[in-house]
């Protein structure tokens, strides 16, 4: 059929049925436009002969990966419902791809990020879901992207196409982008929590995920009276935390970020989002969503009524509620979360700012690590050199001269914090001496919180074990410190 045909345009003719296989015999065909019809079924296998095809508008066949000369792909306004085939990632000459207004499902295939010649990518009005591939950050030629009206979620890749995208190009994602507000659905997390975590999610918070992004943004601004100091419940290195009661009666913690003065600030914001979307552990704070508008950027967390360890230890009555068993459980839970981050996440995640302000306590006195703004995803093929981050008094000493981030930096900070949990306050300069000498004969009374009665003989043994492990974490040599996996295991066997 038409062996010498070079161009065929059947667009916008309301054609129904399937594509005739005979078109595959038109081996000279360079351009084929079947867009804006009502075609169904698959592309005929005979289309594999069309190796000269340079422009194609139609359905999405897996065989599309054979059209290596293709530089323009337009499949808009049809009713195709399959996944985007991963073989599209072989079309290295492709400069423009438009898959708008179909019923495409599944994830955006990672293979698309192999298309280094791609300049324009349109994926709006489909049913694509889950996270956006981080590989988009390596597509330096991509100038325009539209992913609106899907069900995507997670952090926005740090690429110029995404950073320069309009709100309209990102809005309308049911599980994610509405404006630049991303809301995570706790129902989707339920099957992803750490094995052994039987704590049920708070069903009342599910209503948050169905709010329109602009409405949610306005609700938060209104609930905090435009982030008035009256609603401030804490401050950190990357922002100020506010308590917000939403119209649904749900209470959330809103961390308003300091204005981004440079790319490093924005990277800190995205680090926190990326880390929290990848972490599933009962001892880390739950992130419900984040927003990045021109006026405000903020993160929306679950609200923990008891606040941080810093707040609790500053109030005698609250500190006394933390008996010795609770304090050991706080140490154990914090160790478990860090062990998970260091040894069960790929790549490993180093928090870099473990301190009394960044460990929150929930209603059941369980610890929750928060504030991942300084978090670093370690790469095995990277030197992991970095600018100094962390809170004074908790930073590992080697960072003063090496600036190389490893898991052992968190181990040191954990040691400082664990002793603080036992003492009820930071040990100050005494920390340095503990890391430089053999402390097997340390007197327990020297590190106990005097606001509590001495522990019973049974509990004293566990407290002493916690103290010795904490001191081991303070060793001046990073290599001599135990891993958080070992610390967590030892604490678990003693309780």
Sine and cosine of phi, psi and omega as CSV:
sin_phi,cos_phi,sin_psi,cos_psi,sin_omega,cos_omega
0.00,0.00,0.90,-0.44,0.08,-1.00
0.75,0.67,0.89,0.46,-0.06,-1.00
-0.91,0.41,-0.37,0.93,-0.03,-1.00
-0.98,-0.18,0.11,0.99,-0.01,-1.00
-0.91,0.41,0.76,-0.64,-0.01,-1.00
-0.92,-0.39,-0.39,0.92,-0.02,-1.00
-0.60,-0.80,0.74,-0.67,0.03,-1.00
-0.65,-0.76,0.87,-0.49,-0.02,-1.00
-0.87,-0.50,0.95,-0.32,0.02,-1.00
-0.88,-0.48,0.40,0.92,-0.09,-1.00
-0.92,0.38,0.52,-0.85,0.13,-0.99
0.84,0.55,0.70,0.72,0.04,-1.00
-0.91,-0.42,0.08,1.00,0.01,-1.00
0.84,0.54,0.57,0.82,0.00,-1.00
-0.94,0.33,0.69,-0.72,0.03,-1.00
-0.92,-0.40,0.15,-0.99,0.02,-1.00
1.00,0.01,-0.34,-0.94,-0.05,-1.00
-0.96,-0.27,0.24,-0.97,0.00,-1.00
-0.98,0.19,0.77,-0.64,-0.02,-1.00
-0.91,0.42,0.75,-0.66,-0.01,-1.00
-0.88,0.48,-0.45,0.89,-0.07,-1.00
-0.87,0.50,-0.39,0.92,0.03,-1.00
-0.87,0.49,-0.39,0.92,-0.01,-1.00
-0.92,0.38,-0.22,0.97,0.03,-1.00
-1.00,0.06,-0.12,0.99,0.02,-1.00
-0.99,0.11,0.96,0.28,-0.19,-0.98
-0.94,0.33,-0.20,0.98,0.05,-1.00
-1.00,-0.01,0.01,1.00,-0.10,-1.00
-0.89,0.45,0.82,-0.58,0.02,-1.00
-0.97,-0.26,-0.56,0.83,-0.04,-1.00
-0.73,-0.69,0.75,-0.67,0.01,-1.00
-0.68,-0.73,0.84,-0.54,-0.02,-1.00
-0.84,-0.54,0.93,-0.36,0.04,-1.00
-0.87,-0.50,0.33,0.94,-0.10,-0.99
-0.95,0.32,0.32,-0.95,0.05,-1.00
0.82,0.57,0.73,0.69,0.14,-0.99
-0.83,-0.55,-0.22,-0.98,0.00,-1.00
-0.84,-0.55,0.68,0.73,-0.04,-1.00
-0.95,0.31,0.54,-0.84,0.03,-1.00
-0.75,-0.66,0.17,-0.99,0.03,-1.00
1.00,0.09,-0.17,-0.99,-0.06,-1.00
-0.98,-0.19,0.33,-0.94,0.13,-0.99
-0.92,0.39,0.74,-0.67,0.01,-1.00
-0.86,0.52,0.57,-0.82,0.00,-1.00
-0.89,0.46,-0.39,0.92,0.01,-1.00
-0.89,0.46,-0.34,0.94,0.01,-1.00
-0.92,0.39,-0.22,0.98,0.05,-1.00
-0.90,0.44,-0.27,0.96,0.02,-1.00
-0.98,0.17,-0.26,0.97,-0.11,-0.99
-0.99,0.15,0.89,0.46,-0.08,-1.00
-0.96,0.27,-0.21,0.98,0.02,-1.00
-1.00,-0.02,-0.05,1.00,-0.07,-1.00
-0.89,0.45,0.82,-0.57,-0.01,-1.00
-0.93,-0.36,-0.49,0.87,0.05,-1.00
-0.78,-0.63,0.75,-0.67,-0.04,-1.00
-0.63,-0.78,0.79,-0.62,0.12,-0.99
-0.85,-0.53,0.88,-0.47,0.00,-1.00
0.10,-0.99,-0.59,-0.81,0.00,-1.00
-0.99,0.14,0.02,-1.00,-0.07,-1.00
-0.92,-0.38,1.00,-0.08,0.02,-1.00
-1.00,-0.04,0.42,-0.91,0.08,-1.00
-0.92,0.39,-0.48,0.88,-0.03,-1.00
-0.93,0.37,-0.16,0.99,0.01,-1.00
-0.82,0.57,-0.46,0.89,-0.01,-1.00
-0.90,0.43,-0.18,0.98,0.03,-1.00
-0.99,0.15,-0.29,0.96,-0.09,-1.00
-1.00,0.08,0.96,0.29,-0.16,-0.99
-0.94,0.35,-0.29,0.96,0.01,-1.00
-1.00,0.00,-0.10,1.00,-0.09,-1.00
-0.89,0.47,0.78,-0.62,0.07,-1.00
-0.86,-0.51,-0.13,0.99,-0.01,-1.00
-0.65,-0.76,0.84,-0.55,-0.03,-1.00
-0.77,-0.64,0.89,-0.45,-0.04,-1.00
-0.78,-0.62,0.93,-0.38,-0.03,-1.00
-0.84,-0.55,0.48,0.88,-0.17,-0.98
-0.94,0.33,0.42,-0.91,0.23,-0.97
0.85,0.53,0.75,0.66,0.15,-0.99
-0.84,-0.54,-0.27,-0.96,-0.05,-1.00
-0.83,-0.56,0.57,0.82,-0.06,-1.00
-0.98,0.20,0.73,-0.69,-0.17,-0.99
-0.87,-0.49,0.04,1.00,-0.02,-1.00
-0.99,0.17,0.01,-1.00,0.07,-1.00
-0.97,0.24,0.34,-0.94,0.13,-0.99
-0.94,0.33,0.86,-0.51,-0.06,-1.00
-0.91,0.42,0.66,-0.75,-0.05,-1.00
-0.93,0.36,-0.34,0.94,-0.02,-1.00
-0.94,0.34,-0.18,0.98,0.13,-0.99
-0.85,0.52,-0.45,0.89,0.01,-1.00
-0.91,0.41,-0.07,1.00,0.04,-1.00
-1.00,-0.09,-0.09,1.00,-0.04,-1.00
-1.00,0.06,0.96,0.29,-0.17,-0.98
-0.94,0.35,-0.26,0.96,0.02,-1.00
-1.00,-0.06,-0.02,1.00,-0.05,-1.00
-0.91,0.42,0.79,-0.62,0.04,-1.00
-0.93,-0.36,-0.39,0.92,0.00,-1.00
-0.62,-0.78,0.74,-0.67,0.03,-1.00
-0.69,-0.72,0.81,-0.58,-0.01,-1.00
-0.79,-0.61,0.94,-0.33,0.01,-1.00
-0.92,-0.40,0.45,0.89,-0.12,-0.99
-0.90,0.43,0.47,-0.88,0.21,-0.98
0.83,0.55,0.80,0.60,0.18,-0.98
-0.83,-0.56,-0.31,-0.95,0.10,-1.00
-0.86,-0.52,0.61,0.79,-0.04,-1.00
-0.89,0.45,0.64,-0.77,-0.04,-1.00
-0.84,-0.54,0.00,-1.00,0.05,-1.00
0.99,0.11,-0.20,-0.98,-0.01,-1.00
-1.00,0.05,0.36,-0.93,0.22,-0.98
-0.93,0.36,0.89,-0.46,-0.08,-1.00
-0.89,0.45,0.68,-0.73,0.02,-1.00
-0.84,0.53,-0.49,0.87,-0.06,-1.00
-0.88,0.48,-0.41,0.91,0.03,-1.00
-0.87,0.50,-0.51,0.86,-0.04,-1.00
-0.95,0.30,-0.06,1.00,0.10,-1.00
-0.99,0.15,-0.20,0.98,-0.10,-0.99
-0.99,0.12,0.99,0.13,-0.09,-1.00
-0.95,0.31,-0.25,0.97,0.05,-1.00
-1.00,0.01,-0.15,0.99,-0.07,-1.00
-0.92,0.38,0.78,-0.62,0.00,-1.00
-0.94,-0.35,-0.56,0.83,-0.03,-1.00
-0.77,-0.64,0.78,-0.62,0.00,-1.00
-0.74,-0.67,0.87,-0.50,0.00,-1.00
-0.87,-0.49,0.88,-0.47,0.00,-1.00
-0.79,-0.62,0.33,0.95,-0.11,-0.99
-0.95,0.32,0.31,-0.95,0.10,-0.99
0.85,0.53,0.81,0.58,0.13,-0.99
-0.73,-0.69,-0.27,-0.96,0.04,-1.00
-0.84,-0.54,0.61,0.79,0.02,-1.00
-0.95,0.32,0.57,-0.82,-0.08,-1.00
-0.61,-0.79,0.00,-1.00,-0.03,-1.00
0.95,0.32,-0.30,-0.95,-0.15,-0.99
-0.98,0.21,0.45,-0.89,0.12,-0.99
-0.99,0.16,0.76,-0.65,-0.03,-1.00
-0.83,0.56,0.74,-0.68,0.02,-1.00
-0.92,0.40,-0.33,0.94,-0.02,-1.00
-0.88,0.48,-0.27,0.96,0.06,-1.00
-0.87,0.50,-0.40,0.92,0.00,-1.00
-0.91,0.42,-0.33,0.94,-0.01,-1.00
-0.99,-0.11,0.01,1.00,0.01,-1.00
-1.00,-0.02,0.99,0.15,-0.14,-0.99
-0.95,0.31,-0.33,0.94,0.01,-1.00
-1.00,0.03,-0.20,0.98,-0.03,-1.00
-0.94,0.35,0.87,-0.49,-0.07,-1.00
-0.96,-0.26,-0.47,0.88,-0.07,-1.00
-0.65,-0.76,0.67,-0.74,0.07,-1.00
-0.58,-0.81,0.62,-0.79,0.07,-1.00
-0.71,-0.70,0.91,-0.42,0.01,-1.00
-0.85,-0.52,0.38,0.92,-0.10,-1.00
-0.92,0.40,0.44,-0.90,0.09,-1.00
0.84,0.54,0.83,0.56,0.19,-0.98
-0.79,-0.62,-0.43,-0.90,0.06,-1.00
-0.78,-0.63,0.60,0.80,-0.05,-1.00
-0.97,0.23,0.38,-0.93,0.02,-1.00
-0.50,-0.86,0.14,-0.99,0.07,-1.00
0.99,-0.16,-0.07,-1.00,-0.09,-1.00
-0.95,0.30,0.49,-0.87,0.07,-1.00
-0.98,0.18,0.80,-0.60,0.03,-1.00
-0.85,0.52,0.56,-0.83,-0.01,-1.00
-1.00,0.07,0.95,0.31,0.07,-1.00
-0.80,-0.60,0.36,-0.93,-0.07,-1.00
-0.89,0.45,-0.57,0.82,-0.01,-1.00
-0.88,0.47,-0.66,0.75,0.00,-1.00
-0.98,0.22,-0.65,0.76,-0.03,-1.00
-0.91,0.42,-0.50,0.87,-0.02,-1.00
-0.99,-0.12,0.01,1.00,-0.03,-1.00
-0.93,0.37,0.56,-0.83,0.05,-1.00
-0.97,0.23,0.29,-0.96,0.08,-1.00
-0.85,0.53,-0.62,0.78,-0.04,-1.00
-0.89,0.45,-0.50,0.87,-0.03,-1.00
-0.98,0.22,-0.18,0.98,-0.04,-1.00
-0.87,-0.50,-0.15,0.99,-0.15,-0.99
-0.98,0.21,0.18,-0.98,0.17,-0.99
0.99,0.17,0.24,0.97,0.06,-1.00
-1.00,0.01,0.88,-0.47,-0.17,-0.99
-0.89,0.46,-0.60,0.80,-0.03,-1.00
-0.98,-0.18,0.07,1.00,-0.14,-0.99
-0.50,-0.86,-0.99,-0.17,-0.19,-0.98
-0.97,0.25,0.84,-0.55,0.21,-0.98
-0.69,-0.72,0.98,-0.22,-0.33,-0.94
0.95,0.32,-0.79,-0.61,0.18,-0.98
-0.92,-0.38,0.41,0.91,0.05,-1.00
-1.00,-0.07,0.77,-0.64,0.02,-1.00
-0.90,-0.43,0.81,-0.59,0.00,-1.00
-0.88,-0.47,0.80,-0.60,0.02,-1.00
-1.00,-0.07,0.70,-0.72,-0.04,-1.00
-1.00,0.00,0.91,-0.41,0.00,-1.00
-0.84,0.54,-0.41,0.91,0.02,-1.00
-0.90,0.43,-0.54,0.84,0.01,-1.00
-0.96,0.27,-0.39,0.92,-0.01,-1.00
-0.99,0.17,-0.35,0.94,-0.17,-0.98
-0.83,0.56,-0.66,0.75,-0.04,-1.00
-1.00,0.09,-0.01,1.00,-0.09,-1.00
-0.93,-0.37,0.02,1.00,-0.02,-1.00
-0.95,0.33,0.31,-0.95,-0.04,-1.00
-0.85,0.53,0.68,-0.73,0.01,-1.00
-0.84,0.54,0.72,-0.70,-0.01,-1.00
0.99,-0.11,-0.15,0.99,0.03,-1.00
-1.00,0.01,0.96,-0.27,-0.08,-1.00
-0.99,-0.14,0.08,1.00,-0.03,-1.00
-0.93,0.37,0.86,-0.50,-0.03,-1.00
-0.95,0.31,0.54,-0.84,0.05,-1.00
-0.94,0.33,0.37,-0.93,0.03,-1.00
-0.98,0.20,0.97,-0.25,-0.08,-1.00
-0.88,0.47,-0.46,0.89,-0.04,-1.00
-0.89,0.46,-0.39,0.92,-0.08,-1.00
-0.99,0.10,-0.11,0.99,-0.02,-1.00
-0.88,0.47,-0.49,0.87,-0.05,-1.00
-0.90,0.43,-0.38,0.92,0.01,-1.00
-0.87,0.49,-0.62,0.79,-0.15,-0.99
-0.94,0.33,-0.24,0.97,-0.05,-1.00
-0.98,-0.18,0.03,1.00,0.01,-1.00
-0.95,0.32,0.57,-0.82,0.18,-0.98
-0.92,0.40,0.61,-0.80,-0.10,-1.00
-0.86,0.51,-0.73,0.69,0.00,-1.00
-0.91,0.42,-0.62,0.78,0.03,-1.00
-0.90,0.43,-0.66,0.75,0.01,-1.00
-0.89,0.45,-0.69,0.72,0.03,-1.00
-0.85,0.52,-0.75,0.67,-0.01,-1.00
-0.90,0.43,-0.61,0.80,0.02,-1.00
-0.89,0.47,-0.66,0.75,-0.03,-1.00
-0.93,0.36,-0.69,0.72,0.03,-1.00
-0.88,0.47,-0.66,0.75,0.01,-1.00
-0.93,0.37,-0.66,0.75,-0.05,-1.00
-0.91,0.42,-0.47,0.88,0.00,-1.00
-0.97,-0.23,0.12,0.99,-0.06,-1.00
0.78,0.63,0.81,0.59,-0.01,-1.00
0.85,0.52,0.71,0.70,0.06,-1.00
0.86,0.51,0.78,0.63,0.05,-1.00
-0.95,0.32,0.54,-0.84,-0.05,-1.00
-0.88,0.48,-0.37,0.93,0.01,-1.00
-0.86,0.50,-0.51,0.86,-0.07,-1.00
-0.99,-0.12,0.07,1.00,-0.01,-1.00
-0.95,0.31,0.76,-0.65,0.03,-1.00
-0.85,-0.53,0.06,1.00,0.02,-1.00
0.15,-0.99,0.34,-0.94,0.03,-1.00
-0.72,-0.70,0.58,-0.81,0.03,-1.00
-0.71,-0.71,-0.05,-1.00,-0.05,-1.00
-0.92,0.40,-0.42,0.91,-0.07,-1.00
-0.94,-0.35,-0.10,1.00,0.00,-1.00
0.10,-0.99,-0.04,-1.00,-0.01,-1.00
-0.92,-0.40,0.65,-0.76,-0.07,-1.00
-0.97,-0.23,0.71,-0.70,-0.02,-1.00
-0.83,-0.56,0.47,-0.88,0.10,-1.00
-1.00,-0.09,0.78,-0.63,-0.04,-1.00
-0.75,-0.67,0.81,-0.59,0.09,-1.00
-0.98,-0.19,0.90,-0.43,-0.08,-1.00
-0.99,0.13,0.26,-0.97,0.02,-1.00
-0.84,0.55,-0.42,0.91,0.02,-1.00
-0.97,0.26,-0.08,1.00,-0.08,-1.00
0.99,0.14,-0.04,1.00,0.11,-0.99
-0.94,0.33,0.61,-0.79,0.06,-1.00
-0.94,-0.33,0.78,-0.63,0.01,-1.00
-0.79,-0.61,0.33,-0.94,0.13,-0.99
-0.99,-0.17,0.78,-0.62,-0.03,-1.00
-0.91,-0.42,0.89,-0.47,0.02,-1.00
-0.99,-0.14,0.96,-0.29,0.01,-1.00
-1.00,0.06,0.86,-0.51,-0.06,-1.00
-0.97,0.24,0.56,-0.83,0.15,-0.99
-0.88,0.48,0.52,-0.86,0.01,-1.00
-0.81,0.59,0.66,-0.75,0.01,-1.00
-0.95,0.30,0.93,-0.38,0.03,-1.00
-1.00,0.02,-0.35,0.94,0.02,-1.00
-0.37,-0.93,-0.04,-1.00,-0.03,-1.00
-0.90,0.43,-0.49,0.87,-0.01,-1.00
-0.90,0.43,-0.63,0.78,0.03,-1.00
-0.90,0.43,-0.70,0.71,0.01,-1.00
-0.91,0.42,-0.58,0.82,0.04,-1.00
-0.89,0.45,-0.62,0.78,0.04,-1.00
-0.88,0.47,-0.66,0.75,0.04,-1.00
-0.88,0.47,-0.75,0.66,-0.03,-1.00
-0.94,0.35,-0.51,0.86,0.08,-1.00
-0.86,0.51,-0.71,0.71,-0.03,-1.00
-0.89,0.45,-0.68,0.73,0.02,-1.00
-0.90,0.44,-0.75,0.67,-0.05,-1.00
-0.89,0.46,-0.68,0.73,-0.01,-1.00
-0.88,0.47,-0.70,0.71,-0.07,-1.00
-0.96,0.28,-0.43,0.90,0.07,-1.00
-0.97,0.23,-0.36,0.93,-0.01,-1.00
-1.00,-0.08,-0.30,0.96,-0.06,-1.00
-1.00,-0.05,0.75,-0.67,0.07,-1.00
-0.77,-0.64,1.00,0.05,-0.05,-1.00
-0.57,-0.82,0.60,-0.80,-0.07,-1.00
-0.92,0.38,-0.29,0.96,-0.03,-1.00
-0.96,-0.28,0.41,0.91,0.17,-0.99
-0.86,-0.52,0.51,-0.86,-0.02,-1.00
-0.93,0.38,0.57,-0.82,-0.03,-1.00
-1.00,0.01,0.74,-0.67,0.04,-1.00
-0.99,-0.16,0.83,-0.56,0.01,-1.00
-1.00,-0.06,-0.43,0.90,-0.01,-1.00
0.11,-0.99,0.10,-0.99,0.08,-1.00
-0.54,-0.84,0.31,-0.95,-0.05,-1.00
-0.67,-0.74,0.66,-0.76,0.09,-1.00
-0.70,-0.71,1.00,-0.05,0.09,-1.00
-0.96,-0.29,0.18,-0.98,0.00,-1.00
-0.88,0.48,-0.57,0.82,-0.09,-1.00
-1.00,0.09,-0.70,0.72,-0.06,-1.00
-0.70,-0.72,0.52,-0.86,0.21,-0.98
-0.78,-0.62,0.77,-0.63,-0.02,-1.00
-0.47,-0.88,0.32,-0.95,0.05,-1.00
-0.92,-0.40,0.60,-0.80,-0.01,-1.00
-0.92,-0.38,0.91,-0.41,-0.04,-1.00
-0.93,-0.37,0.23,-0.97,0.24,-0.97
-0.91,0.40,0.53,-0.85,0.00,-1.00
-1.00,-0.09,0.78,-0.62,0.02,-1.00
-0.93,-0.36,0.93,-0.36,-0.18,-0.98
-0.86,0.51,-0.60,0.80,-0.11,-0.99
-0.97,0.24,-0.28,0.96,0.07,-1.00
0.99,0.17,-0.34,-0.94,-0.09,-1.00
-1.00,0.01,0.27,-0.96,0.09,-1.00
-0.87,0.49,-0.59,0.81,0.02,-1.00
-0.86,0.51,-0.69,0.72,0.01,-1.00
-0.92,0.40,-0.70,0.71,-0.04,-1.00
-0.89,0.45,-0.73,0.69,-0.05,-1.00
-0.94,0.35,-0.31,0.95,0.03,-1.00
-0.99,0.14,-0.14,0.99,-0.01,-1.00
-0.86,-0.51,0.91,-0.41,-0.11,-0.99
-0.83,0.56,-0.71,0.71,-0.05,-1.00
-0.90,0.43,-0.64,0.77,0.03,-1.00
-0.94,0.35,-0.63,0.77,0.00,-1.00
-0.89,0.46,-0.60,0.80,-0.02,-1.00
-0.92,0.39,-0.36,0.93,0.04,-1.00
-0.95,0.31,-0.32,0.95,0.04,-1.00
-1.00,0.01,1.00,0.02,0.01,-1.00
-0.96,0.26,0.00,-1.00,-0.12,-0.99
-0.90,0.43,-0.61,0.79,0.02,-1.00
-0.91,0.42,-0.67,0.74,0.02,-1.00
-0.90,0.44,-0.66,0.75,-0.03,-1.00
-0.90,0.43,-0.64,0.77,0.04,-1.00
-0.91,0.41,-0.61,0.79,0.04,-1.00
-0.91,0.41,-0.56,0.83,0.07,-1.00
-0.90,0.43,-0.69,0.73,0.04,-1.00
-0.89,0.45,-0.71,0.71,-0.01,-1.00
-0.88,0.47,-0.72,0.70,-0.02,-1.00
-0.90,0.43,-0.65,0.76,0.04,-1.00
-0.90,0.43,-0.67,0.74,0.04,-1.00
-0.89,0.46,-0.65,0.76,0.00,-1.00
-0.89,0.46,-0.68,0.73,0.01,-1.00
-0.91,0.42,-0.68,0.73,0.01,-1.00
-0.92,0.39,-0.61,0.79,0.06,-1.00
-0.87,0.49,-0.68,0.74,0.03,-1.00
-0.88,0.48,-0.72,0.70,-0.03,-1.00
-0.90,0.43,-0.64,0.77,-0.07,-1.00
-0.98,0.20,-0.58,0.82,-0.21,-0.98
-0.88,-0.47,-0.23,0.97,-0.03,-1.00
-0.90,-0.45,-0.12,0.99,0.05,-1.00
-0.99,-0.16,0.59,-0.81,0.02,-1.00
-0.81,-0.59,0.91,-0.42,-0.09,1.00
-0.95,0.31,0.24,-0.97,0.02,-1.00
-0.86,0.50,0.52,-0.85,0.01,-1.00
-0.92,-0.40,0.83,-0.55,0.09,-1.00
-0.97,-0.24,0.81,-0.59,-0.07,-1.00
-0.95,0.32,-0.73,0.69,0.06,-1.00
0.96,0.27,-0.01,1.00,0.02,-1.00
-0.54,-0.84,0.75,0.66,0.08,-1.00
-0.96,0.28,0.86,-0.50,-0.03,-1.00
-0.40,-0.91,0.08,-1.00,-0.01,-1.00
-0.92,0.40,-0.39,0.92,0.02,-1.00
-0.99,0.16,-0.36,0.93,-0.10,-1.00
-0.96,-0.28,0.20,0.98,0.16,-0.99
-0.89,-0.45,0.93,-0.38,-0.02,-1.00
-0.99,-0.13,0.37,-0.93,-0.03,-1.00
-0.87,-0.49,0.79,-0.62,-0.02,-1.00
-1.00,0.04,-0.10,-1.00,-0.09,-1.00
-0.88,0.47,-0.48,0.88,-0.02,-1.00
-0.99,-0.11,0.27,0.96,0.01,-1.00
0.90,0.44,0.49,0.87,0.11,-0.99
-1.00,-0.05,0.61,-0.79,-0.02,-1.00
-0.98,0.18,0.53,-0.85,0.08,-1.00
-0.71,-0.70,0.89,-0.46,0.06,-1.00
-0.96,0.29,0.71,-0.71,-0.01,-1.00
-0.74,-0.68,-0.08,-1.00,0.09,-1.00
0.84,0.54,0.98,0.21,0.00,-1.00
-0.99,-0.13,0.39,0.92,-0.04,-1.00
-0.89,0.46,-0.48,0.88,0.00,-1.00
-0.99,-0.14,0.05,1.00,-0.10,-1.00
-0.86,0.51,0.56,-0.83,0.00,-1.00
-0.78,-0.63,0.77,-0.64,0.08,-1.00
-1.00,0.05,0.92,-0.38,-0.07,-1.00
-0.96,0.27,0.69,-0.73,0.07,-1.00
-0.90,-0.43,0.76,-0.65,-0.08,-1.00
-0.91,0.42,-0.44,0.90,-0.02,-1.00
-0.99,-0.12,0.32,0.95,-0.04,-1.00
-0.85,-0.52,0.44,-0.90,0.03,-1.00
-0.97,0.26,-0.38,0.93,0.02,-1.00
0.87,0.49,0.50,0.86,0.13,-0.99
-0.97,0.26,0.57,-0.82,-0.12,-0.99
-0.40,-0.92,0.32,-0.95,0.13,-0.99
-0.93,0.36,0.45,-0.89,-0.03,-1.00
-0.91,0.42,0.73,-0.69,0.05,-1.00
-0.63,-0.77,0.40,-0.92,0.03,-1.00
0.80,-0.60,0.03,-1.00,-0.03,-1.00
-0.97,-0.25,0.72,-0.70,-0.01,-1.00
-0.82,0.58,0.72,-0.69,-0.01,-1.00
0.99,-0.13,-0.20,0.98,-0.01,-1.00
-0.85,-0.53,-0.15,0.99,-0.10,-1.00
-0.98,0.19,0.72,-0.69,0.01,-1.00
-0.87,0.50,0.68,-0.74,-0.10,-0.99
-0.88,0.47,-0.51,0.86,-0.05,-1.00
-0.92,0.40,-0.36,0.93,-0.01,-1.00
-0.93,0.36,-0.28,0.96,0.02,-1.00
-0.94,0.35,-0.40,0.92,-0.05,-1.00
-0.78,-0.63,-0.33,0.94,0.01,-1.00
-0.98,-0.19,-0.55,0.84,-0.04,-1.00
0.85,0.52,0.31,0.95,0.02,-1.00
-0.99,-0.14,0.84,-0.54,-0.06,-1.00
-1.00,0.03,0.79,-0.61,0.13,-0.99
-0.69,-0.73,0.13,-0.99,0.05,-1.00
-0.87,0.49,-0.46,0.89,-0.05,-1.00
-0.92,0.39,-0.30,0.95,0.11,-0.99
-0.92,0.40,-0.67,0.74,0.07,-1.00
-0.92,0.40,-0.58,0.81,0.00,-1.00
-0.87,0.50,-0.70,0.72,0.02,-1.00
-0.88,0.48,-0.75,0.66,-0.01,-1.00
-0.87,0.49,-0.61,0.79,0.04,-1.00
-0.88,0.47,-0.66,0.75,0.02,-1.00
-0.86,0.51,-0.69,0.73,0.04,-1.00
-0.88,0.47,-0.72,0.69,-0.04,-1.00
-0.91,0.41,-0.67,0.74,-0.03,-1.00
-0.87,0.50,-0.68,0.74,0.05,-1.00
-0.91,0.41,-0.58,0.82,0.04,-1.00
-0.91,0.42,-0.60,0.80,0.03,-1.00
-0.89,0.45,-0.62,0.78,0.01,-1.00
-0.96,0.28,-0.67,0.74,-0.06,-1.00
-0.98,0.18,-0.46,0.89,-0.06,-1.00
1.00,0.06,0.04,1.00,0.06,-1.00
-0.28,-0.96,0.29,-0.96,0.01,-1.00
-0.91,0.41,0.64,-0.77,-0.06,-1.00
-0.99,0.13,-0.04,1.00,0.08,-1.00
0.88,0.47,-0.66,-0.75,-0.07,-1.00
-0.90,0.43,-0.32,0.95,0.02,-1.00
-0.88,0.48,-0.41,0.91,0.01,-1.00
-0.87,0.50,-0.69,0.72,-0.05,-1.00
-0.88,0.48,-0.70,0.71,-0.01,-1.00
-0.92,0.39,-0.53,0.84,0.02,-1.00
-0.91,0.42,-0.53,0.85,-0.02,-1.00
-0.99,0.12,-0.12,0.99,-0.10,-0.99
-0.93,-0.36,-0.02,1.00,-0.07,-1.00
-0.62,-0.78,0.21,-0.98,0.04,-1.00
-0.98,0.20,0.88,-0.48,-0.09,-1.00
-0.89,-0.46,0.54,0.84,0.00,-1.00
-0.90,0.43,-0.41,0.91,-0.05,-1.00
-0.97,-0.26,0.41,0.91,-0.01,-1.00
-0.89,0.46,0.61,-0.79,0.02,-1.00
-0.99,0.11,0.84,-0.55,-0.05,-1.00
-0.86,0.50,-0.58,0.82,-0.04,-1.00
-0.88,0.48,-0.39,0.92,-0.03,-1.00
-0.95,0.31,-0.32,0.95,-0.08,-1.00
-0.86,-0.51,0.20,0.98,0.01,-1.00
-1.00,0.01,0.55,-0.83,0.08,-1.00
-0.95,0.30,0.90,-0.45,-0.07,-1.00
-0.95,0.31,-0.13,0.99,0.04,-1.00
-0.98,0.22,-0.25,0.97,0.02,-1.00
-0.95,-0.30,0.42,-0.91,0.14,-0.99
-0.93,0.36,0.48,-0.88,0.02,-1.00
-0.83,0.56,0.55,-0.83,-0.01,-1.00
-0.92,0.39,0.47,-0.88,0.07,-1.00
-0.91,0.41,0.33,-0.94,-0.01,-1.00
-0.80,0.60,-0.62,0.78,-0.01,-1.00
-0.91,0.42,-0.71,0.70,-0.03,-1.00
-0.97,0.22,-0.50,0.86,-0.03,-1.00
-0.84,0.54,-0.62,0.78,-0.01,-1.00
-0.88,0.47,-0.66,0.75,0.00,-1.00
-0.94,0.34,-0.64,0.77,0.03,-1.00
-0.89,0.46,-0.69,0.73,0.00,-1.00
-0.90,0.44,-0.64,0.77,0.06,-1.00
-0.87,0.49,-0.68,0.74,0.01,-1.00
-0.89,0.46,-0.65,0.76,0.00,-1.00
-0.90,0.43,-0.71,0.71,-0.02,-1.00
-0.91,0.42,-0.64,0.77,0.05,-1.00
-0.91,0.42,-0.64,0.77,0.02,-1.00
-0.88,0.48,-0.68,0.73,0.00,-1.00
-0.91,0.42,-0.62,0.78,0.05,-1.00
-0.87,0.49,-0.53,0.85,0.01,-1.00
-0.95,0.32,-0.27,0.96,-0.05,-1.00
-1.00,-0.05,0.08,1.00,-0.06,-1.00
-0.81,0.59,0.68,-0.73,-0.06,-1.00
-0.90,0.43,-0.40,0.91,0.05,-1.00
-1.00,-0.07,0.88,-0.47,-0.01,-1.00
-0.83,0.56,-0.61,0.80,-0.04,-1.00
-0.91,0.42,-0.41,0.91,-0.03,-1.00
-1.00,0.04,-0.14,0.99,0.04,-1.00
-0.98,0.20,0.57,-0.82,0.06,-1.00
-0.94,0.33,0.34,-0.94,0.12,-0.99
-0.98,0.21,0.33,-0.94,0.04,-1.00
-0.93,0.37,-0.42,0.91,0.06,-1.00
-0.90,0.43,-0.70,0.71,0.02,-1.00
-0.91,0.41,-0.70,0.71,0.00,-1.00
-0.86,0.51,-0.72,0.69,-0.03,-1.00
-0.89,0.45,-0.66,0.75,0.02,-1.00
-0.90,0.45,-0.71,0.71,-0.02,-1.00
-0.90,0.43,-0.64,0.77,0.03,-1.00
-0.91,0.41,-0.59,0.81,-0.02,-1.00
-0.93,0.37,-0.59,0.81,-0.03,-1.00
-0.97,0.24,-0.33,0.95,-0.03,-1.00
-1.00,-0.06,-0.05,1.00,-0.08,-1.00
-0.87,-0.50,0.00,0.00,0.00,0.00
